[in-house]
Amino acid sequence: MPTSEPRQPPPHWSPSTQALHAGLQTDPVTGAIAPGLTMSVNHRFVPGEAPFSADGVDDLAQLPYLYARWGNPTVRQLELRLAALEGAEDALATATGVAAIAAMFFTLLKAGDHLIVSDVCYAGASELARKVLPDYGIAVSAVNLSDLSAVAAALRPNTRLIHAETPCNPLLRLTDLSAVAVLAHAHGALLSVDSTLATPIVTRPLDFGADLVVHSLTKFMNGHGDALGGCVVGRRSLIARLRARAGVYLGAALSAHNAWLIQRGLDTLGVRLLTASQSAEAVAQFLSTHPAVRAVTYPGLPSHPQHALALRQMSVPGAVLTFQVNDAPAMATQLAQRLQLIHYAFSLGHQRSLVVLLRTDEMMASTYDLHGAALADYRRYAGDGVFRLSIGLESAADLIADLDQALVA
Ligand SMILES: Cc1ncc(COP(=O)(O)O)c(C=O)c1O
């Protein structure tokens, strides 16, 4: 078990510096600076010396590494870094981003409770909340969290959690975290925020009053498209509850190898995000004037309906943008055939740029099921469908040239 203290960064360190150093422990035996990789599933222990179960153990340092589903030194090092990076007391790493969301829902909610979930958020989270949780007696309201009066109206005495995502996938609509945190706390509910698209380089939700932050580490945090992972970060007491219930019983432990890979990705999170965000701004501006493009949504453009909120809540506008064209299905085929640099593929947050069409009718049939004003708001951002473009580390000029040659009729 590492015994050297994790580095506690002074607040003046930039997010990029923190991504490299915060929470990092040098190896107490060898002095190694680069995080090690411990694959062992179990560790020897002295009977009677330490509690056997993680149940109710607030401080994981008290717990030996008995068995890797409870804790593993490499995974623990990642957790310490994630907590430090988000300005949190602790973190729980999970096998995937969806496992992190499931860990939170199945720990914090029980039969008779009420959840408010963003009416548009990552499809897996939306479907888990709306299609699975009601089977367990949990009431769920899907609410447009950018509409504060709708949030206030949806709150009930038994609301335990509001789950937000900002920017939300795939609309890039934002949630005013400070305002929603005030509403949640006034009703005794917690606010959790899926910050996968932002990362702590762009927004630290706990600074705005959120209680828990969730990431799909599969995306920007790892950033190399070669490992699945997820995490929840927040107060020590909440994370201890999550670890005791979900970490142990849902069984979605992160593999040590993936924890090691994700830490390697974290080292360059700052430069990757800042570079990709700069390129995304250039690409968004280019697409805004392209004759084949009908609309572009990007928090960094003054045309984004919540640009003012983006300036308040995001240090840079991020590396994901969407655009609309006239005949989207035909253009999807054209882009898949013609793009030479950008891959036509799902996912986001990798070092290589990715684009995919998300058709509104298909999203409604498979996932969101919105009607009336909610559907109108979806269409306000997405029309009949959006191409979600996740910008990687290619040069902005090369990306623009690739899009230009692929978009022309
Ligand atoms: C915002 C967001 N949250 C969570 C997830 C789920 O992550 P994972 O694929 O690691 O389970 C995704 C995946 O696309 C996502 O975009």
The ligand as an SDF file (V2000), in Angstrom:
LIG
                    3D

 16 16  0  0  0  0  0  0  0  0999 V2000
  -21.7380   12.1200  -21.3480 C   0  0  0  0  0  0  0  0  0  0  0  0
  -21.5120   10.6430  -21.2680 C   0  0  0  0  0  0  0  0  0  0  0  0
  -21.6530   10.0190  -20.0850 N   0  0  0  0  0  0  0  0  0  0  0  0
  -21.4710    8.6930  -19.9490 C   0  0  0  0  0  0  0  0  0  0  0  0
  -21.1450    7.9200  -21.0440 C   0  0  0  0  0  0  0  0  0  0  0  0
  -20.9810    6.4300  -20.8650 C   0  0  0  0  0  0  0  0  0  0  0  0
  -19.6510    6.1200  -20.8150 O   0  0  0  0  0  0  0  0  0  0  0  0
  -19.0750    4.6260  -21.0220 P   0  0  0  0  0  0  0  0  0  0  0  0
  -19.1800    4.3320  -22.4820 O   0  0  0  0  0  0  0  0  0  0  0  0
  -17.6830    4.7500  -20.5070 O   0  0  0  0  0  0  0  0  0  0  0  0
  -19.9180    3.7050  -20.2180 O   0  0  0  0  0  0  0  0  0  0  0  0
  -20.9730    8.5180  -22.2920 C   0  0  0  0  0  0  0  0  0  0  0  0
  -20.6170    7.6970  -23.4660 C   0  0  0  0  0  0  0  0  0  0  0  0
  -20.7290    8.1250  -24.6080 O   0  0  0  0  0  0  0  0  0  0  0  0
  -21.1580    9.9170  -22.4110 C   0  0  0  0  0  0  0  0  0  0  0  0
  -21.0260   10.5630  -23.5820 O   0  0  0  0  0  0  0  0  0  0  0  0
  1  2  1  0
  2  3  1  0
  2 15  2  0
  3  4  2  0
  4  5  1  0
  5  6  1  0
  5 12  2  0
  6  7  1  0
  7  8  1  0
  8  9  2  0
  8 10  1  0
  8 11  1  0
 12 13  1  0
 12 15  1  0
 13 14  2  0
 15 16  1  0
M  END
$$$$
